[in-house]
Amino acid sequence: MKSSGRTGIIVAGALGGALLGALFAWLISKSDEEEGASLGLADYFQLGIGVLTLARQFGAMVGKKD
């Protein structure tokens, strides 16, 4: 893989991670303002693990060469 392609992948991953982090922070701050049923810290942790697992599976699928 060319270094420019690798750099693009790293930048895309960093931007995706920043977006996910901002989304989780927004969800947590929003749940503090509202009353009623809300997600706990363990729920957000499980959601994050699920997203990372999905990304790993997608990476393995893309990395396969026939």
Secondary structure as GFF3:
##gff-version 3
##sequence-region A 1 66
A	DSSP	alpha_helix	3	33	.	.	.	ID=ss1
A	DSSP	alpha_helix	41	63	.	.	.	ID=ss2
###
